């Protein structure tokens, strides 16, 4: 059984920084894609950033230049460094892994940005 455990998040003032982590554990042969999504109240879940097994990254236009996604393959962990946070970044953030061709989601972490 595979589990994803997220950590980080919380409350920060606008302009501040937060870091999210998501670690996978269990029976894992290979992890291809890793990514972060977010969902604000009343809105659809949206892609924030993704990273391939080769390290290629992709970002939503709204976070480009402010957020950085990275991965540690040895730890089966993906990170999201969020800088210059804005009130509109507030949402529940979910990590998403593709492990052995199956999609797994983290439990979600609340990010709140005060203006």
C-alpha positions as a Markdown table, in Angstrom:
| # | Residue | x | y | z |
|---|---|---|---|---|
| 1 | Unk | 0.0 | 0.0 | 0.0 |
| 2 | Unk | 1.3 | 3.4 | -1.0 |
| 3 | Unk | 0.8 | 6.5 | 1.2 |
| 4 | Unk | 1.5 | 10.1 | 0.6 |
| 5 | Unk | 2.1 | 12.3 | 3.6 |
| 6 | Unk | 2.2 | 16.1 | 3.3 |
| 7 | Unk | 3.8 | 18.5 | 5.6 |
| 8 | Unk | 4.2 | 22.3 | 5.8 |
| 9 | Unk | 1.7 | 24.9 | 4.9 |
| 10 | Unk | 0.0 | 27.1 | 7.5 |
| 11 | Unk | -0.6 | 30.8 | 7.8 |
| 12 | Unk | 1.6 | 33.5 | 6.4 |
| 13 | Unk | 1.4 | 37.2 | 5.7 |
| 14 | Unk | 1.3 | 38.4 | 2.1 |
| 15 | Unk | 4.8 | 38.5 | 0.7 |
| 16 | Unk | 6.0 | 35.7 | 2.9 |
| 17 | Unk | 7.1 | 32.2 | 2.2 |
| 18 | Unk | 6.1 | 28.7 | 2.9 |
| 19 | Unk | 7.4 | 25.3 | 2.0 |
| 20 | Unk | 5.4 | 22.1 | 1.4 |
| 21 | Unk | 6.7 | 18.6 | 1.4 |
| 22 | Unk | 5.1 | 15.4 | 0.3 |
| 23 | Unk | 6.7 | 12.0 | 0.9 |
| 24 | Unk | 5.7 | 8.7 | -0.5 |
| 25 | Unk | 6.1 | 5.4 | 1.4 |
| 26 | Unk | 5.2 | 1.8 | 0.9 |
| 27 | Unk | 5.7 | -0.6 | -2.0 |
| 28 | Unk | 7.1 | 1.6 | -4.7 |
| 29 | Unk | 8.9 | 0.5 | -7.9 |
| 30 | Unk | 9.0 | 3.8 | -9.8 |
| 31 | Unk | 7.7 | 7.3 | -9.5 |
| 32 | Unk | 7.2 | 9.1 | -12.7 |
| 33 | Unk | 5.3 | 12.3 | -12.3 |
| 34 | Unk | 5.1 | 14.4 | -9.2 |
| 35 | Unk | 3.0 | 17.5 | -8.8 |
| 36 | Unk | 1.2 | 20.0 | -6.7 |
| 37 | Unk | -2.4 | 21.1 | -7.1 |
| 38 | Unk | -4.5 | 23.5 | -5.2 |
| 39 | Unk | -8.2 | 24.0 | -4.6 |
| 40 | Unk | -9.7 | 27.2 | -3.2 |
| 41 | Unk | -13.3 | 27.3 | -1.9 |
| 42 | Unk | -15.8 | 27.3 | -4.7 |
| 43 | Unk | -13.2 | 26.7 | -7.3 |
| 44 | Unk | -11.9 | 23.7 | -9.2 |
| 45 | Unk | -8.7 | 22.0 | -8.3 |
| 46 | Unk | -5.9 | 23.3 | -10.5 |
| 47 | Unk | -2.4 | 22.4 | -11.3 |
| 48 | Unk | 0.2 | 24.5 | -9.6 |
| 49 | Unk | 3.5 | 22.8 | -10.6 |
| 50 | Unk | 4.7 | 19.5 | -11.8 |
| 51 | Unk | 8.1 | 17.8 | -12.2 |
| 52 | Unk | 9.0 | 14.7 | -14.3 |
| 53 | Unk | 11.3 | 11.9 | -13.4 |
| 54 | Unk | 13.9 | 13.7 | -15.5 |
| 55 | Unk | 13.5 | 16.9 | -13.6 |
| 56 | Unk | 11.6 | 18.9 | -16.2 |
| 57 | Unk | 9.2 | 21.3 | -14.5 |
| 58 | Unk | 6.0 | 23.0 | -15.4 |
| 59 | Unk | 4.2 | 25.9 | -13.6 |
| 60 | Unk | 0.9 | 27.6 | -13.7 |
| 61 | Unk | 1.3 | 31.1 | -15.1 |
| 62 | Unk | 0.0 | 32.6 | -11.8 |
| 63 | Unk | 2.9 | 31.1 | -9.8 |
| 64 | Unk | 5.7 | 31.2 | -12.2 |
| 65 | Unk | 8.7 | 33.0 | -10.8 |
| 66 | Unk | 7.4 | 32.8 | -7.3 |
| 67 | Unk | 7.1 | 29.0 | -6.7 |
| 68 | Unk | 9.7 | 26.3 | -7.1 |
| 69 | Unk | 9.0 | 22.6 | -7.3 |
| 70 | Unk | 11.8 | 20.1 | -6.6 |
| 71 | Unk | 12.2 | 16.4 | -5.9 |
| 72 | Unk | 14.5 | 14.2 | -3.9 |
| 73 | Unk | 14.3 | 10.8 | -5.6 |
| 74 | Unk | 16.2 | 9.1 | -2.8 |
| 75 | Unk | 13.6 | 10.2 | -0.3 |
| 76 | Unk | 10.6 | 9.8 | -2.7 |
| 77 | Unk | 9.7 | 13.4 | -1.8 |
| 78 | Unk | 8.6 | 16.4 | -3.7 |
| 79 | Unk | 8.8 | 20.0 | -2.4 |
| 80 | Unk | 7.1 | 23.2 | -3.2 |
| 81 | Unk | 8.8 | 26.4 | -2.2 |
| 82 | Unk | 6.4 | 29.2 | -2.2 |
| 83 | Unk | 7.7 | 32.8 | -2.1 |
| 84 | Unk | 6.1 | 36.2 | -2.4 |
| 85 | Unk | 2.8 | 34.6 | -1.4 |
| 86 | Unk | -0.4 | 36.5 | -2.3 |
| 87 | Unk | -3.9 | 36.3 | -0.8 |
| 88 | Unk | -5.1 | 34.6 | -4.0 |
| 89 | Unk | -2.6 | 31.7 | -3.4 |
| 90 | Unk | -4.7 | 30.7 | -0.4 |
| 91 | Unk | -6.1 | 27.2 | -0.9 |
| 92 | Unk | -5.8 | 23.6 | 0.1 |
| 93 | Unk | -2.7 | 22.2 | -1.6 |
| 94 | Unk | -2.5 | 18.6 | -2.7 |
| 95 | Unk | 0.5 | 16.6 | -3.9 |
| 96 | Unk | -0.1 | 14.1 | -6.7 |
| 97 | Unk | 2.3 | 11.2 | -7.6 |
| 98 | Unk | 2.2 | 8.8 | -10.4 |
| 99 | Unk | 3.6 | 5.6 | -8.9 |
| 100 | Unk | 3.9 | 2.4 | -11.0 |
| 101 | Unk | 1.3 | 3.9 | -13.3 |
| 102 | Unk | -1.2 | 4.6 | -10.6 |
| 103 | Unk | -2.2 | 8.1 | -9.4 |
| 104 | Unk | -2.0 | 8.9 | -5.7 |
| 105 | Unk | -3.0 | 12.0 | -3.9 |
| 106 | Unk | -1.9 | 13.5 | -0.6 |
| 107 | Unk | -4.3 | 14.5 | 2.1 |
| 108 | Unk | -4.1 | 18.2 | 1.5 |
| 109 | Unk | -2.6 | 21.1 | 3.4 |
| 110 | Unk | -4.2 | 24.4 | 4.1 |
| 111 | Unk | -2.3 | 27.5 | 3.0 |
| 112 | Unk | -3.7 | 30.7 | 4.3 |
| 113 | Unk | -2.3 | 34.1 | 3.2 |
| 114 | Unk | -3.3 | 37.2 | 5.1 |
| 115 | Unk | -3.3 | 40.6 | 3.5 |
